[in-house]
Amino acid sequence: MNVRSRKRPATFRPRLRELLALSAGVISVVALSTGVTSAFWTDSSTVTTGTITAGIMDLQLQTSRPVGAQGPGTAYDATDITVTGITPAESRSFPVIVTNVGNADFTFSATVARSATATWGFADGSITVQFFAGTPDTSDVTYPVQQACSGPAFAAAQPVEGTNTTAIPNVGLAAGGSRTLCALVTMTSTAPNSDQGKSGVLRVDVVATQVTS
């Protein structure tokens, strides 16, 4: 009995160590297997937007006529802004309408200079132009003619010389909106005798700029 009781513990301990070693191996395999990506169900959807359309920024210039310059860079001969027989210290006023015919808000500005397509016969500074935020008063037709414009002036009277001078700073105009302005053309009281019988054509450049804020 002493022999049998001594042999059983000897055979049991190595097997226990083997089982423990095997269990450790299984645990390590399980730990390594956790890094494998499992396959899960997935789903996806697609959203399609509506049409994206760019805005149109376009201004139209007109005076007393129903149509005028429209489209980028379009020129407009405002033959209804014509001054005849003007003498020193006289003024003539004319309506100018700026319309936003696009669908984007903009601000517009304007400069005045001599037209490059016609001879300018007046001395420097003899003719001035001034724009007002109002309508023309053409009631005065007797010498010396002193027509006027209602509303405040956008800027001081500008002498028409060889370079562009600011006539209108930035003025806001919403899409579809319209502004009636008044242009006042004056021959200064200091115009020399050499201006008698002379003529010239003004160029007014109106530029529209997108409103960004």
Steps between C-alpha positions, in 0.01 A plus 500: 500500500788731562628436146166575332441808709837640402461439120165683448625847585800451273282428191239767582728803523652470149152468349386806691792694364416380145139604542602839633742543211230398252253739661750783472541422132127510445475833679776643284328380183177660610682823574657499154167430332345820640700703243309344209224732353158346515251549214202720600200600291532838328276736305549821297287767337566774240365856504471693173467879521278717286642705214766756597465813288733800499345841556486766229633847571390745234420869502291696256548867424225711359395861503159605373479206261372155604815312403869550556831329554458144622753219522868498605699778336210628290520860379201730481477821299282728710409736219226641720771651721590776255601854589462771235589868514642488851688812617716575810324448837208308345388152611288223346352203690412155366350180644713184516342175617710208624315167524619166639359257243693203642421283801795595720528809719775742405649840565576732211738788450563737211781705352488776239751584228515622143383253240780354293274471194433873455714813494497702820507867412463664840786627713596296806258561786242688293238224536414334831269209582331422829262217592219525753274241667185660365316620193574789262325835515496625140251780552753780445544553125585871484847655490704442707354150533537368854349153509548289811471154658309395808654286772852502641809498280703180489826694461626848417470630142774340294682688220508299179864458410717232345467243780207335672374674813264357758138604449319241714656297783360160596119498511306187595234359268309178571412248230206631298540847650532831319645842588416827327796736499554849366798614296578872508721630219640850551724738308707684757492879524874505417466323164716690246382663176670219309221264614244680283353266238692198635356159586587180677358167619511372856572140592340370818620155611270327745644192672299248702671299774362196682384554857698261724387602847 
